[in-house]
Amino acid sequence: MVAVDTLYEHPTILDVATGHQRIFSQVSYKLVRELQFAPAVLMEAGQLARLFPLCWRMTGGMPVLGALRSFLPGGSGQSPDAPMHEALLPLVLQCFPLVVPSQEGLLQQQVLFDATIADSPTDIGAPLLMGDGRLSRPAMDRAKKAIAFARAQPATDALSADLASAGLFEPWPLRFDLGQGEKVEIEDLLVVAASRLKADEVSTIVNRHGVGAGLFLSLHRASLFRASHLLAAAKQAVLQARRDPADTAL
């Protein structure tokens, strides 16, 4: 799982000099199609838990919450019942290529976008800025989502840090035989241990962060059952790759 600020290839300040550049549908971008772990925030947990396992990975010494989209890298093996419609993408991808601002960027009201190439455009796109200097509607919609994600990050990070400090995490190794001589081994994921959900530390954390934290913990544990869908999709992707030697995604 990666930190949000490592997702972008060419973060660029949006101004009159760069506003002529066009943005396209989210799935036009390789990152959106292929990102295996998508950083997430608490406000989207209800939707994400229906589609992806929600788990953590230590990044820079801190647990980062995210949605596991596939057991396989490169965009293959994604669950067929989690289609890449804009509204079903993790929020950090819904706003792409608009950049999720840092907390300092929020205060400065600075808008950035990732000046990366849409390698598989599905539409004619839209300029970032209109002729009158205002954000185009697509850019405005994505900027709002980027800001919403950034505003939700501190609470998400604080809850994650408290869960870690209380010793509630346990490793969640994923080791499966996918057939055709292929295996998946993901060793660095963390989940809240089911055996600790009734611990006194959980009550303390819920009291500190509010009842929403308790709901989130239930959603988190329920979301882990989505791993079975990812396993089936990964096996199908491996089988399809063997049937079609031209497929080099694996």
Secondary structure, 3 states (H helix, E strand, C coil): CCCHHHCCCCEEECCCCCCCCEECCHHHCHHHHHCCEEECCHHHHHHHCCCCCEEEEEECCEEEEEEECECCCCCCCECCCCCCCHHHCCHHHHCCCECCCCHHHHHHCCCEEECCCCCCCCCCCEECECCCCCECHHHHHHHHHHHHHHHHHHHHHHHHHHHHHCCCEEECCEEEEEECCEEEEECCCEEECHHHCCCHHHHHHHHHHCHHHHHHHHHHHHHHHHHHHHHHHHHHHHHHHHHCCCCCCC
